[in-house]
Amino acid sequence: MTIFTSEFNQSNSEAQKRILVAGGAGFLGGHLCETLLDEGHRVVCVDNFLTGRLRNVEHLFSNPRFTLVSHDIVDELPEIGAVDQIYNLACAASPPKYQENPLHTFKTSVYGAMNLLDMAERYGASILQSSTSEVYGDPDISPQPEGYHGNVNTVGPRSCYDEGKRAVETLFYEYHQQRGVSTRIARIFNTYGPRMSPTDGRVVSNFVVQALAGEDVTIYGDGSQTRSFCFYTDMIAGLMALMNAPDTVSEPVNLGNPTEFTVLELAETVVETLESSSKLRFVDLPKDDPKQRKPNIARASDVLGWAPKVSLAEGLAHTIPYFAAETDLIAHVPMAAE
């Protein structure tokens, strides 16, 4: 365990909280840490850097309210003191990444969540779990409401992630019911934006990186499978609204953009936007790849007053320059698998 901190003792304003963000050096985690600091809170970022990147948080080192702890939440948590809120964003979300070590992926979901839930109980903190649209598996209905129980393969290449997240939701439910822990569950749909790793392996980053390099843009199947893409600023706003909702909001809440695109449409949009010479290349669809992803966000609208604001065109306009400026683009990246 390594700790970097510039945090110092200071009197707390009534509105200021001390907030732990597990997975805080990841794509979403880094943005969340920055937003929480901008609101005046004290932030403890915990990350094992398997997929998180130091560059996502190093600009925060000079902030006296920021602490970075290099630690794997699968292991017993270090003593970092009392916190008011815990966001659990730990666990690789990209199929190529979480399939590299499926046992660790599952442990991160289950053991990591239990460690954080125990911490929340000990300090009376509210805790939010970043679950996923993958709990719906390859859905039979669209859009997917929270009451849909899913169509998930328990013994496939995506199962370590899908079933791990489903198990976490059960843990959060029981800690709330049996121990009175203040819990929140966010089912996150496809999210993109600056600070994604160029080698992330998810569909937006892959298509943009490949098109920038003039490589073939690889599409699984015929590209008719659909996804709904949420820009990171909308997702951060949704996560924070859920965390600060009343304790009665303990059931899962879908967070995502309900505007649906085919993967082929996304690829064509990226290539056209960049005026790239890339060609589209179609490869076999991987096992258990979902055919549809479209969130029903009625619950988020009703209980949070939340809805996404950024269109795909607007989001790509902010995301593409970020990837273009990255200096560590490689000649080949894993093919998109979501």
N, C-alpha and C positions, 0 to 999 in steps of 0.2 A: 504494500500500500504506500502510495506517495501522495503527500498533501502539499498543494500550493495554496497560500492564502495571503491576501492583503487585508483581510477582515480585521477590524479592531473593535474594542468595546466602545459602544456609544449608546446614548439613550434612544430608545425606540419611540417613534411617534405612534399614536394610536392606530394609524392605518398601516404601519410597516409590519411586515411579517418576515419570518425566517423560513425559507422554502427550499426543500430538497428536490432536485431534478435528477432522477436516475436516467442514464442515457443522455445526459445533458450536453455531450460533445457531438451528438449526432446532428443530422440535418435539421429536424424539427427541434430537437433539444437545445441546440445552440441559439436558435431564434427565440425560443421560449425563455431561456436564461437572460438574453439581452432585453426582451420585453419586460420581464419581471423587474430587472434592475432599473430600467427606464421609469417604472412606476414607483420606485423608491424602496423596493424590498431588498432583503438580504438573501443571497442565493448560494446554496451549496450544490455544486455540480459533481455528480458521481458517474464515472465512466471507466470501462476497462479498455477502451480504445481498440476493440476488435473491429468495429466498423465506424466508431466515432473518430473525429479528426481534431487534432489540437488546434488547427487553423480556424475551426469553427468557434473557438472560445478564447483564443490567445489575446484578442483585442480587448477582452474583459479583465485581464490581469491587473490593470492599473486601477480598477474600480475597488475601493476599500470595502465594498459590501459583497464581494465575490470570493468564493472559496472553491477550489478544484481538488477533488479527491480521486486519485487513480485507484480504482478498486472494482472487483467483479462482485456484483450483488448475489451471485450464487453462493459465495462464501459469507461467513458471519460478518455483519456490518461493523465497521469501526465505530467507536464512540465519538460522535460528532456533535453531541448536545441536542437540546430540544429543538424541534421544528414545529411550525404551525400547519404546513401543508406539504404533501409529497406528491409529485408527479412521477409516475412510473412509465417512462418512455424507453426503457432498456429492452433490448432484443432486436437483432437484425430483422429488417422488414423485407429485404430483397431476396427472392427465391434463391439465386445463385449463392448469396452470402449465408442464408440460414441453413442451406443444404450442405454447406462445407463441413459442419459439425452438428448434425441433427440432435445428438444427445445433449450437447451443451445448449442448443437452442431450447430444447424442452425444459432443461433444468433452469435456464434463465427465466422462463415464463413461470414455472411452478415454485422452485426454491427461492428465486429472487423475489417473487411477489410475496411469499410467506415472510421472508426477512423484513420486507418493507411494511407489510401489514402489522407484524409484531411491533415494529418501531412506531407506527401510527397509533396503535393501541397504547403503547407505553407513554407516549407524549400527548395523547388526546388530539392528534393531528387529523385533518381531513386528507384522504388519499384518493388519487385518480389513476385509474389503469387505462393505458392506451391499448385497447383491444383492437379488433380489425374486422373489416368486411369479410375476411377469409373464414370467419366462423359460419358464414352462410354456405361455404363450399361452392359447388357448381349449382347455383340455385334453380329451382323449378318455377319460381315466380319472380316477376320484376315489375316495379321496383321492390327492393327488399325492405320490409318493415322489421322493427325489432322483435315482433312476436313470431316471426318466421324462424323455425328451429334448424333450418339448414339441411344441406345434402353434402355431408363431408365424409371423405374416405379416411378411415382411421389407420390404414396400413399402406399409405402411398408416400411418394417423395415429398409432398407438401404437408404431410400429417404432423411432423414435429412442430411446425409453426401453428397450423390450424387448430390442432387438438390441444397444444400448449395454451393457446389463447382461450379456448373454451374452458379448459381446466381453471385458468386464472379467474374467469368470470364466476365460476362456482366458488372459488376461494373468497372472492370479494363478497359474494352473496352471503356466505356462511359467517364471515367475520362481521358483517353488518348485522345479520340476524341473531347470531349467538353471542357476540361480544360487544355489540353496539358501536363498532367502528364506523366513522363517517366516511362512506365510500362513494365513488363515482366511477362509471364505466363508459368510456368513449369508444364506439366502434368506428374506427377511422377508415375512410375510403381513400383511394389513390390520391396522394398529395405530392406536389412537386414545387420546385422553385430554386433560387440561388442557394448555394452551399451543399447541394447534393454532390456526392462524389462522382466524377466522370466514369469511374469503374463500378458504380453502384449496381448496375445490372437490371434496373427497372426501366420500363418502357420509355418514359419521357427522356431520361438521361441518355439511354442508349441511342434513341433515334436522333437526338440533337448532336451527340458526339459523333456518331457515324456520318451524319449529313455534313457536319463541319469539316470532317476529314475527307469527304468525297468518297467514302466507302459505300458499299451496298448497305441499304437499310434492311435489316432482317426482320421478317414478320412471321410469326408462328401461325400455321394453318393458312386459311385464306384471308385472315384479317377481319372477319365478320364479327369476332367476339367484341363485346362492348366494354368500355370503361368510362368512369365519370371522374374528371380531373379537378381537384381542388387546389387552389393556390395557397401557399403556406400562410400568408397573412390571414386569410379566412379561417384556416384550421387553428392557428394560434388563438384567434379571437373566440372560436368555438370551445376550445379546451379551457380557456380561462373563464368563460361564461359558465361552463359546466362545473368547474371547481368551485366557483363562488355562488352556485345555485343553492337553494335550501337543502337540508339534509334529507328531505323527503324524496329528492331526485336521486335515488340509488339504483334504479333500473337502468339497463343499457340504453344509450342514446346514440343514434347514427349521426356522424359528422362527415359530410362530404358534399360535393357539388352534384345536384341531381340532373344536370345537363349531360346527356349520354352521347358518346362518340364511338364509332368503331375504331379498332386499332389501325385499320387501313386508312381511315380518315385522318387520324393523328399523324401517321407517317407521311401522307400526302401534304398535309398542312405544314409540317416541319420542312420538308424538302422545298416546297413552294416558297415558304417564308424566307428561307436561306438562299433561294435561287441556286440550290446545290446541284451538282452533276450526279449525285447519287442515284442509283437504280434501286428499285424495290426487289428484294429477294425473299421468296417464300420457302419456309422449311416446315418440317413436321411439327404438329401441335404436341406439346409435352403432355404427359399423363396428368389428369385432374386439373388442367388449365380451365378456369371458369369461363363459361360462354357469355355471361352477363354480369355487369356490376353497375347498379344504379340504386342509390340510397333513397328510401322514403324518409324525408327529414321533417315530417309533420310533428313528431315529438320534440325535436330540437326547436322548431318554430314556436310550439305551444309553451314549453317549459323554460326555454332560454331566450326566446325572442331572437333567435339566431338564424341567419341564412347567408350563404356565400354571396359575395359582391363582385368578384373578379372573374371575368370571362376567360376562356382558354386563350384567345388571341392576346388579351392584355397580359395574362400571366406568362405566356411564351415570350412576349416582347421584353419582359424583365429577366427571364431565365436564360435566353439564348446568349445575350452579351456576357453573362457570368461564365458560361461554359467556354465561350470564345476567348475569354481572358485567362482561363486556367492554363498554367504552364506545364501541368503534368498529364496532359492528354496522351494516351498511349495509342499505338497503331491499331490495336484490336481490343475490344471490350466484350464481356460476356453478352450473349444475345438476350434480348428482353424476354422475361419469363413471367409476366403477370397479366 
